[in-house]
Amino acid sequence: MALAQYSRFAKQIDRSSRRSSYAQARCSRCHRPLKDPLSIRLGMGPECRGRSGRGSLDNGLCVRDQFSDGFDNTIPFERGLVLKRQRRLDRPYDPNDPGQAVTNVPHLVVQHSPDGYEFGYGGSGPSDLALNVCQLYLNMAGYEGEEMKCYDGTCWTLAFALHQKFKSQFIASAPTTGRTIPFVEIDAWFKVRLTSELLDQFANHSKSKE
């Protein structure tokens, strides 16, 4: 990625961390900008609505949509990463069960854990949560680069390269009872690591030559 391209992306990241940037219409699932009037009115793009066939190489979204974790977007991701628990209603009460994991991160791709997200340790559920956080952040920043096929869906190769370190920093180390990680901390973590060299390493060079 040339220096000018890196400068533009750095500015996009900076804008994405400001709440005012969300005045533009974005998909409620993947957070990419919406362009056509119907998608803007519905608040969701055609791929996320399923019109184009989810999980294909064309749109990259995972086909699976049933997971053991819950989703709560009361606090949007651009304000913070929500990690919390709620009692499981589909089984008898167990005082040793920490409860169902609940986050505000949509399932965009599945690689490590087809069952869903988890946090508070370093397993496959936390890995998938970290991967989707990285994918979501890059989507929000308007990133475009090299992609890779995952178990279900596709992700940015850069997101995959970052997600285990993100897991160690934020997901595995979180209390099992949960916490909300301010977006400013997440934003700062990415800004330190998204150097021009790293962006160039995972750029889609074939596309840039077209």
N, C-alpha and C positions, 0 to 999 in steps of 0.2 A: 504494500500500500504506500503510495507516494505521500510525501509530507503534506501536500495540500489536501489530499483525501483524508489523512489522519486528523488534520486540523478541523475539517468539516465534521468528522465523526465526534471529535472531542467536544465540539460545540453542541452537537446533538445530545450527547450524554449530559452536558451541563443543563441544557434546556429540559431534558427529561426528568431531572431531579427537582425542578421547580413546579409547584402545583399549578401555576398558571398555564403550563403547557398542555394540561389536560382539558383546556377549553375546546381543543379540536376533538372531533369525534373519533373514538377508539372502540375497537371490538371489546365487548365485556368479557370475552373468554381469553383471547390471546394478546390483547392490548395493542395490536397493530392498528395503524390509522385506517379509518374507513373512508372510502372515496365515492361510492355510488349512492344515490339518494335513498334507495330502499334499505341498504345496509345501515345508513346513518339513522333512518327512522326506526329500524328494528334494534339498533344498538349492537349488532353482531354481523360479521362478514359472512359471505356465502359459504366458505369452507367450514367455518364453525357452525353454521346453521345446517350443514350436511348436504347442501344442494349439489356440491361438486364431488361428493364421495369422500368421507373422512378416512384418514389413514393411508391414502395413496401417496405416491412419491410426488404428486403434483402439489399437494398442500401440506404434507408433512405431519398432520395431526394424528394422534393415536386413535385407533378404532374403538378400543375398550373404553367404556364409560361407566362401569360399575366398580367401585372401589370401597375398601373397608374404612377409609378415612372420611371425614366430613368437610364441607366447604362453607365458610362464613366470610362474606365480603363486607360486613358492617364497617370494618376498618379497611379501606382499599390498600392494595400493596404499595402504592406510591406514598403512603404515610408510614407504613411499617409492615414487617413480616409477622403475622400472627401465628403463634404456636400455642394451642390450648387443648384441653381435654373436656369431653362430656361423657356422661354415663351412657353405657350401651343399653339400649332398650330391647334388643333382640335376644338377650340371654339373662339368666338369673343373676342377681346382684352378687358380686364377688369382691370382698374388701381388698383383695390382693391385685385386682385388675385396675390398672391406672386409668382406664377409660379409653374411649375412641379419640384418636388424634384428629384435630380440626385445624385447618389452615385457611388462608385466603389466597392460595396459589392454585390456579387451575391445572388440570392434567393435560399437558400439551404433548408429552412424549413419555413412553414407558421403556425403560432399559433394564433396571435391576429388580424391580418389585412389581409384578403384575397385580398384587393385592392392594397396593396403595402406599401412602406416605406414613412415615413415623419420624420421631425425633427423640433426642435424649440418649442416644447411643450411636454406634458407628456401623450399623447394618445396611441391608439393601433398601429398606423403606426410607431411611434418612438420605441414602444416596440418590434415590429418585426424586425426593423433595429438593435436594440441592441442585440436581440437574435441571429441574423445571424452574427453579428460581433463576438460575443463570440464563436459561432460554427466555424467560419472561423479561428479565432485565434488558437483554440485548434486543428483544422485540420492541420494547418501550423506547429504546435509544435509537431505533431506526437502523439497526445494524444489518448489513448484508455481507455474507461471506461464504466460505466453504461449508457444505452440509454433509452429514453422514446418516446412514440408515441405522436405526435402532431396533430393538426388539419389536416395538410397535410405534410407528411414526418415524420422523426424522428430526434431527436437532442440528443446531450450528455446531461445527467441529470445535469452535472456540468455547462454546458452552460446556462441551464435554471435557475439554482440557482443563477448565477451571473448577468443575463442580466438586471434585473430591477435596480440594483445598477449602472451598466454601463450606463443605460439610463439616470439616474438622474445626473450622473457625466458629461457625454459628449453629449448625444443626446438631451435631453429635454432642457438643458441649452444653446444649440448652438443658435446663432442668426438666425432668420427666413430667413435671406438673405444667410446664409451658412458660412462655414469656412472649412479649411483643418486642421485636427488635426494630428500633427506629430506622426508617428508610435512610436517614442521613448516614448511619453507620454502614449500611449495605452499599450505598452510593460511593462512600469514601473507599471502601474495600475494592470495588471494581475500578475506580479511577486510578488507584495506585498500580493496578496490574495491567490495565489496558494500555500498554505502551505501543508506540508506533511499530516496534519490532515484532511484538506479539500479533498485532493486527495484520501486519504484512505476512506473517507466517501462516495465518489461517484465512487469508483473503482468497476469494474465488478468482484466481488469475486467468482462467480460461474465459470467464465472463468479461473481465476487464479488457481483454484483447479484442472483443467483438466490436 
